Structure formats: C-alpha cells, structure tokens
C-alpha cells in the first residue's frame, strides 16, 4: 500500500487523442498546481500559468491537425478543461471565451468559410478573452458598447464587465451593437462580434472583479475607447455557432468538476496526514475511522457522478458540432438537445460539487479551517461558478422542454428590465 496521492479521474474519454493531449499537459499542470494555494492566499493572478499553457498549445487543441492543432473532439476538450480546473480552479474558466471563439471558427470552417487567418493565429498560441456582459442601465435587448464605421475599419467604444480571461488574452471577443444601422433596442437593432486586439492604446483591461471566489479568472472590466477593429474581424452575430450557450455552460460544468476533484484530492491528503483525533472517535487514527472513510467515499461518489454527467454533455455538444452537414431542422434539434442536456447537468452537478466541497470539513477538525490551508477556496470557487446562469432557472427550462416541447433560450441576456409593480 502506498500513500502516493494520484488525483482521481474516474471517467475515461474513449479518445486516444485526448489521452495523449492530457498526458502531454499533465507535468505542466502538476507544476502549476503547486502554486495554486499560494496564489489564492496572495491574490495573485495566474499570468505565468496561462502563458505557459498557451506556449504549450492549450488554445489550439481543438484545431484540426492539418492546421496545427490536436484535433480533439468536445469530450476530449471537456476532460482537459477538468484537468485544468483541478490544477487551478481559475484556468478552465479563464479559457471559456477562447473556447467559444475557437468553436465558432471551427463551425464556420465546417460550413465552408476560409479560416486560414484565425487558425494561424490560434495555432501560434494567441488567446481570446470574453467581453459580452454589461452592467448598470443597459437594457436586456440592447448594448451600449458599439462599433462605428471609420474609414476602412471600425471604431469600438464602450465598457464590458465580467470579461473573463481577457486580461490574459491577445484578443477580446466583444458583443456589440452596430451604430448607425437603425433602432438601438429590440429587433431593429443590429449586433455583431468585434474581435479586437487587446494590446492597442484604445483597450484597457482591469482586474476589478470583487467576487469571493474564482478570483484569478480575470473577470473584471474592459474599456474600449476608439479601439480599431479590422473589417475582417467584425462578424455578424446571427452567424454565430448555434450551440454557444450550451458550450459556455459546459465550460462551467467542467470547472465545477475540476474543483470537486481538487477538493477530493485535498481531503484524501489531509485525512492521511492527520495525527490528532477525538477521544470519542471510532478508531485511534483518523484514516481508520469508518465514519470518516464513508464521508470520503461519498465525496468521491459525488465527484464521479459530476464528471460522468459533464462528459455526457460533451458528447451532446459534439453531436451539435457535427450537425453542420444536416438540414436546418436537424441542426436545431441537435442544438436544443445540447442545451437541454447542459441544463440538466447544471441542476445536478452544481449540488454534487457544492456538497462535496462542504462535506470535506466533516472529515477533519477545526484546524482544517486554517487560512493557510485555504480549503475553503473549493467551496467559494464552486459557489461562484454555480452562481453564473442560475440553476434555479434551469430546471424549469428542462421541464418545459420535456412537457411542452418548448425550445430552450439561446444566447440569453442579462440587463435592466422595466419595473411592472404598482406598489
């Protein structure tokens, strides 16, 4: 019997390419994991970790081999995202926007549009961040961030919050309203994706995210003031790949599973090492206590179930990605199936991981609450991730789909709503 701790990965991907890629990244992720607790305690952003991952090709794993990538399917990418989050909970979520842009370029490529330029950028290690959400008085059916035609290019102006990953990225994927094209709200307004370089003078990205978890995701503010966007990098929003909302959620599910896996890893390590015990315990050593061992097993089972559910969503997502050759009706059915499966998983995976990151404290004493150990980071990070796209709304979406055949919402928005109360 050895006490060497190996982080469990309960569910295989059944994809040799994924196993090879995960094995390639494993030594680097082990090194990155060594500094995760220190970064958490000191509030240090994982710039070095993201840079090393980019240099190792993390941003190109989905690209076709002939374009400089590894050709991973979405199940393999999900497994890799889980590995990233297990090493440092921030890493997978920080690459969320990048994953979406890659997926969009792959979809356009599959539909016959030349992606040579973007495939080259991605294969060279360039990363893309997310800049979609706005705070304050922006209505749900509009955007205050705009692009305006300026000669042969476009001018980008506005502010975005929750710009996850953009502080690490070479590009920002910005959801904008096209100025001067009609209405500013509702169906008459026109929207686009502006892909803008972050190293130009008109872009300022700040780490002002003040959440109690996922502090290293770089989910702060991005300000755009006359930033230049080339005409080729303005993409009609209506052509965006149709399963994007589900893909964004898949990334969060993978992040949750990685957090759960890291919590289990820490639990096993701490139980093995604990030499203090209570007088009324069931055994002299904590590691022999039947109640403690059962609790560890319950945590492991929750992580197992969460991982299995999440990889199943990856399978549904891959079917959506493969639907490009089908007719519009079949494509829509694949998109809806992916969205519903991601919603089902969100309802259960969230609770599984929140329970796992809470129950780990049952296996230890009060010393486990030490700030030095930072074991509370697992619950804080899981709670923060699961507060995105709130799960209380997802069960209804699933039920409405099953009972009434109602299509799930796509690319839904958050923003100011009109008050209808009369009080």
Rosetta blueprint (number, residue, H / E / L):
1 X L
2 X L
3 X L
4 X L
5 X L
6 X L
7 X L
8 X L
9 X L
10 X L
11 X L
12 X L
13 X L
14 X L
15 X L
16 X H
17 X H
18 X H
19 X H
20 X H
21 X H
22 X H
23 X H
24 X H
25 X H
26 X H
27 X H
28 X H
29 X H
30 X H
31 X H
32 X H
33 X H
34 X H
35 X L
36 X H
37 X H
38 X H
39 X H
40 X H
41 X H
42 X H
43 X L
44 X L
45 X L
46 X L
47 X H
48 X H
49 X H
50 X H
51 X H
52 X H
53 X H
54 X H
55 X H
56 X L
57 X L
58 X H
59 X H
60 X H
61 X L
62 X L
63 X L
64 X L
65 X H
66 X H
67 X H
68 X L
69 X L
70 X L
71 X L
72 X L
73 X L
74 X H
75 X H
76 X H
77 X H
78 X H
79 X H
80 X H
81 X H
82 X H
83 X H
84 X H
85 X H
86 X H
87 X H
88 X L
89 X H
90 X H
91 X H
92 X H
93 X H
94 X H
95 X L
96 X H
97 X H
98 X H
99 X H
100 X H
101 X H
102 X H
103 X H
104 X H
105 X H
106 X H
107 X H
108 X H
109 X H
110 X H
111 X L
112 X L
113 X L
114 X L
115 X L
116 X H
117 X H
118 X H
119 X H
120 X H
121 X H
122 X H
123 X H
124 X L
125 X L
126 X L
127 X L
128 X E
129 X E
130 X E
131 X E
132 X L
133 X E
134 X L
135 X L
136 X L
137 X L
138 X L
139 X E
140 X L
141 X L
142 X L
143 X L
144 X L
145 X L
146 X E
147 X E
148 X E
149 X E
150 X E
151 X L
152 X L
153 X E
154 X E
155 X E
156 X E
157 X E
158 X E
159 X E
160 X E
161 X E
162 X L
163 X L
164 X L
165 X L
166 X H
167 X H
168 X H
169 X L
170 X L
171 X E
172 X E
173 X E
174 X E
175 X E
176 X E
177 X E
178 X E
179 X L
180 X L
181 X L
182 X L
183 X L
184 X L
185 X L
186 X H
187 X H
188 X H
189 X L
190 X L
191 X E
192 X E
193 X E
194 X E
195 X E
196 X E
197 X E
198 X L
199 X L
200 X L
201 X L
202 X L
203 X E
204 X E
205 X E
206 X E
207 X L
208 X L
209 X L
210 X L
211 X L
212 X L
213 X L
214 X L
215 X L
216 X L
217 X L
218 X L
219 X L
220 X L
221 X E
222 X E
223 X E
224 X E
225 X E
226 X E
227 X E
228 X E
229 X E
230 X E
231 X H
232 X H
233 X H
234 X E
235 X E
236 X E
237 X H
238 X H
239 X H
240 X L
241 X L
242 X L
243 X L
244 X H
245 X H
246 X H
247 X H
248 X H
249 X H
250 X H
251 X H
252 X H
253 X H
254 X H
255 X H
256 X H
257 X H
258 X H
259 X H
260 X H
261 X H
262 X H
263 X H
264 X H
265 X H
266 X H
267 X H
268 X H
269 X H
270 X H
271 X H
272 X H
273 X H
274 X L
275 X L
276 X L
277 X L
278 X L
279 X L
280 X L
281 X L
282 X L
283 X L
284 X L
285 X L
286 X H
287 X H
288 X H
289 X L
290 X H
291 X H
292 X H
293 X H
294 X H
295 X H
296 X H
297 X H
298 X H
299 X H
300 X H
301 X H
302 X H
303 X H
304 X H
305 X H
306 X H
307 X H
308 X H
309 X H
310 X H
311 X H
312 X H
313 X H
314 X H
315 X H
316 X H
317 X H
318 X H
319 X H
320 X H
321 X H
322 X H
323 X H
324 X H
325 X H
326 X L
327 X L
328 X H
329 X H
330 X H
331 X H
332 X H
333 X H
334 X H
335 X H
336 X H
337 X H
338 X H
339 X H
340 X H
341 X H
342 X H
343 X H
344 X H
345 X H
346 X H
347 X H
348 X H
349 X H
350 X H
351 X H
352 X H
353 X H
354 X H
355 X H
356 X H
357 X H
358 X H
359 X H
360 X H
361 X H
362 X H
363 X H
364 X L
365 X L
366 X H
367 X H
368 X H
369 X H
370 X L
371 X L
372 X L
373 X L
374 X L
375 X L
376 X H
377 X H
378 X H
379 X H
380 X H
381 X H
382 X H
383 X H
384 X H
385 X H
386 X H
387 X L
388 X L
389 X L
390 X L
391 X H
392 X H
393 X H
394 X H
395 X H
396 X H
397 X H
398 X H
399 X H
400 X H
401 X H
402 X H
403 X H
404 X H
405 X L
406 X L
407 X L
408 X L
409 X L
410 X L
411 X L
412 X L
413 X L
414 X L
415 X L
416 X E
417 X L
418 X L
419 X L
420 X L
421 X L
422 X L
423 X L
